[in-house]
């Protein structure tokens, strides 16, 4: 299981995620008003992207993808935005091509059911290294759901302490794990952009890192490297996508370290993170992450708890 070194690294990585100015509110400007306000700038960014490739299997067509570059306040000038977009498109054309194409096809299948309900099977099956990785990372340990009916935001939950990372990394490479995590991020980003249009709001992804079961010594350094590399790359590829990161069920020692060091973090870093010793994925209240999906026995309490932490002061 992950070590304290990995946990601290993940905290620091989470703190670097770019955020919207309105990231911590359940109310935000209408998406249509933002698209209208930035219409000419979006058109300019799309023109830049299509000057590199017109391949629709890798190049996002949704205007929300381009809007996120404009509402992400980590870019201080237009040139930075353009350089970031170019880098993203070049990744999609080259090393990220198979990841993006697989995600696009999987989402098409997941949303083509007769009853119009989401079918996650094609998404799970299309993930890089799925035949091996999916036996270790299952819905019991990793899920994405929504905060409906509180908000339209997505919530990505992972219980890293429940993953047998040593055994997993004996069967896959670091590069394969990085591709797997980036595929998951691409799927979440695409769904967030699709549902943004449907809900007339800029949807973000809130992350719940459930640390129950985490041991502070040991674990796979290769798995830690995979998480680190994937997080760094995802921060480059998906501007203005992430909401708060919630670190739940902190081990006692880590909780003590958090209390000691959190006051030393810059204010913006502190604002992006929430540390909770128990929380909406409490060890005694949620035995399996599938319990917080729609219709699950822990759903109502989970939605309320996450919303309070994600949008509260």
N, C-alpha and C positions, 0 to 999 in steps of 0.2 A: 504494500500500500504506500501512498505518497508520503514523503518525509516532511519535516517541518521546513526544510530548505525549499522544497517545491511549493509548499503552501505560501510561504512568504513571497516567493517569486511570482506566484499567481496573483497575490494581493497587489504587488507592485505593477504587474502587467495590467491588471484590471484598472488601476488608477490612471493609466495612460490612455484609456479609451476616450475618444472625442465624443462630446455630448452636445445636444441641442441646448440652446439657452432656456427653453421651456421643458427640459427633459423630465423635471420632477413634478409635473402638474398633470392632473387628470383632464384638464382643459387646455387646448392649444388652438392656434389659428386654423381656420378651415383649410384643408388641403387645396381646394379649388382656388381659394384666394391667394395662397402661396404660389401655385402654378401660374396664376394670372399675373401676379406681381413680377415673377422671374421668367416670364415667357421668352423674352428675347435672349436672356442668358442661357436658358435651357436649350434653345435652338442652336446657340453658338457651340455649346458643349457637345451636342449631338452631332453637329457638323464636324467637329474635331474628331470625334470617335469614328464616324463613318469614313473619314479621310484615311483611317488606318485599316479598317475592314468593314465590309457590308454583310458579313456572315451573320445572319440572324440567329443561328444556333449558338453563338457565343456572345453576341453583342446585345445587351438589354435594350428593349424597345420601350419600356415603361418610363415615362417622364419622371417618376418619383426617384428612380435611380440617379438621374442627373440633378434633380432638386437637392438631394442630400449633399452634394458637393457645394451647393450654394448656401445652405443653412448651417453647415458645419463651421463653427467659428475658430477652429484650429488653423484654417487657412487664412493667412493675413493679407493675401493679394491674389488677383486673378491668375497670375503666372503659376503660383503654387497649386491652385485648383487644376489648372490645365496639365501641369506636370504629373499630378497624382492620377488624373484620369487617363493620361497616356500610358502611365505605368500599369494601370489596371487593365486597360485594353490589350496591351502587349502581353501581360500575363495570361489573359484569356485566349490569345492567339497562339500561345506557345505552351509553357509547362502546365497551365491551368485549363487547357482546351478540353481534355477528356473529363475533367471534373465538372466543368460548366455544362458541357453537352449532356452528361449523365444526369445532372440535376434538372436541367430543363426538360428532358424526356420523362424523367420520373415524376415530375410535378404534373406534366400533361396527363400522364396515366392516372395519377392520384386524384385528379379533379375531373376525370371523365366517367365516373360511375353513373349508372342509371338514376340513382336517387340523389345525385349531386353532393353526396357526402364524401369527405376526405377518406381516401384509402391509403394508409401508410405503407402497405406491403411493397408497392413498386419502389418507393423511396428507400426503404431499408435494403431491398435486394440490389439496388443499383449503386450502393455506396462502394467506394474503392476498398477492396479486401473484405467485402461483406461476408463471404463464406467462412472466414476465420474470425474476424473482429466481432461480428454479430453474435457469436457464441459467448463472448466475454462482456460486451456492452449491449445490454438488453433494455427494454422499457422499464425494467425494475430499477435500473441504475441511471438511465438517461432518457429524458423525454422533452418534448416541446409542446406546450399547451397555450391557452389564452387566458386573459384575466376577465373574460366575459362572465357576468354582465357588468363588472365594475368599469372596465375600459376595453379597448380593442387590442391592446398591446400583447405581444407574445412573451412567454416565459420559458426560458431554457433551464432545465434542472438537471444537475448531475451529482451523483453520489460516488465520488472518486474512491472513497474508502471501501466500497463494495466491489471494485474491479480488481481482479487478480492480474495486476499489471506485469508482474514478473513472468508468469506463464504466457500472457498475451504477447509480450515483447520477445519471447523465445521463438515465436512463430511468424512475426512480421517485422519489417524494418522500420526505422524512424521515418523515412520518407513515406512509407505506406500509411503510417499513423497520421502524419501531417496531412496527407491527401484526404484521409477519412474525415478529420476534423474540419478541413476547409470545405469539403463537400457538404457537411452538416451546416456550416455557416452560409454557404451559397443557397442552400434550400431555404433556410430561415430568412435570408435577405430577400429572396424572390417572393416568398409568401408574404413577408411584411409589405413589400411594394404592391403586390396584388391587392391585399386587404386594405392598404391605405386608400386606394382608389375606391374600393367598395364602401368604406366607412367615412370618406371625406376627412380623414385625419392622418397625420404622419405617425405611422406605427413604428414602435421601437421594440427591441428585444431586451427584456430584463433577465439577468442571469442569477440563478440560485445555486451557489456552490454549497452543497450539503456535506459537511465534514464529519458526519457521524461515521464511526468505524475507522477513521484515519489513525494510523500509527505514526508517531513522530520520528521513528528511526526505521530505516530500511526502505524497501521499494525499489522500483526499477528506474535507474538514471536515464535509460533510453526513453521511457514513458514521459519522464519529466522534460526531457529535451523536446519530445514531440509536442507536448502541450505548449512549451515556451515558443518554439518555432511557429506553430500554427497560430498562436495568439498574436505574435508580432506581425505575421503576414496578414491576418484578418483585420488588424487595426489599420493597415495600409489600404486594404481592398474595400472596406465597408464603412465609409464616413457616415456620421450622424445616424447610426443604426442602433447603438447600444444605450440602454437606460442604465439605471443603477445596477451594481453588482452586490448581491446579498450573500454574505458568508454566514452560514447557519450551523448550529450545533458545534460550536467551537470547543475543541478539547480544552481542559482546564489550563494547561500550561500555555497554550496558544492564546487563550483568552487573557491571561495575565500579561503576555507580551504585547497584545493589542492595546490593552489599557495603558501600558507603559509608553509605547511608541506612537500611538495614534495622535496624541497632541502635538507631536513634532512634524506631522505631515502638513503640507500646505493646505489651506482651506479648501481649495478646489478638489484636492485629492480626497479629503475627508468627506466632502459633499457627495462624491461619487460612490462611496462604499458604505455598507451597513454591516456591522458585526453583531451577531446575536447568539447567545449561549444555547437557546432552544429555537423558538420561532415556528413558522408555518409548516415546517417539515420535521416537527419534533419526533424524536426516536420513539416515544410512547404513543403518539397519535397517528403517525403515518408509517406503516410497516413496509409498504411497497409504493414506489412512485406512481404506479398505475392507479392508485387510490385517489389521486388528485385530478385525474382526467375527467372529462364530462361524464356525469352519472356516477362518479366514484364516491365512496363513503366519506372521504376526507376533502371533497371538492370545496364545499362552502367555506369551511374554516381556512383552507389554503388560500383561496382567492382574497378573502378579507385580510389575512395576515400579510400576504405579499403586497397587496395594494397599500396597506398602512406603511410598510417599510419602503416601498418603491417611490411613493409620492409624498410621504410625510416629511416633517422637518427633522 
